[in-house]
Amino acid sequence: MEPCDNRELALLNAFGALEPARRDDLLKRVYERKSGPDMADWNGLRGLLGGHVSIGVHGFSHLPLTMIDNPERDILQARELVRSNLGPASVISMSFPHGRYDAKVLAATRALSFELIFTSDAVLKHLSWGVVAL
């Protein structure tokens, strides 16, 4: 790991160690802030949906879900936020923040009936013509 990666993980660990009410307060302040010019806003995301693009969620707190006491609540908050702004059928997929998941996180994700669940696992796939892709 590069030194920067270690600092980022340390920051995530410190954030994850905060009391849930304190984390929620900090996240509320970020959520209430207007999107910057380099971020998609709800109108921009609506435009993507019109172009046959699916919108997925990545967790509400963006902490590794393995660090959260109630990962199902975190995933549900993210999904409901997006659905409340883009419509009830807008979210069909989930990708694990930081690529981290375990049996508890998988169970929570499956319980919420996502059609697609993405990991960061490096998996080799043998294609029909013999080529291996990552």
C-alpha positions, 0 to 999 in steps of 0.5 A: 500500500502507498502511504496515502492509502494508509492515511485514507484507511486511518481516516475511515477507521476514525470516522467509523469509530465515532458514535452513530449520531456524530457520524450522522451529523457530519454526513448531514452537513455534507449531504446538505451542501450543494453539489460542486460543478464536477458532481452530478446533481439529481437533474443530471442523474435523471438525464442519464436514466433517460439515456438507458443508464442504470443508477446504483448505490454505494452505501450512504456513509461510504464506509466499508460496510464491514465496519458498520453495525447495521449495514442494511440500514446504511444500504437502505438509506442510500437506496431510499435517498436515490429512489426518493429523487429519481423514482422507485424503479431507479436503483437496481444495483449495489457496489460495495464501498472499498470492495469490502463485504462479508456474509452479513453484508451480503445477507443485508444486500440480498434482503433488499432485493438488488438485481445486481451486486458488484464487488471489487474482487479480481476474478479471471473469466475464461471466454469461449474463444480461450482468452482470459479477461479480468 
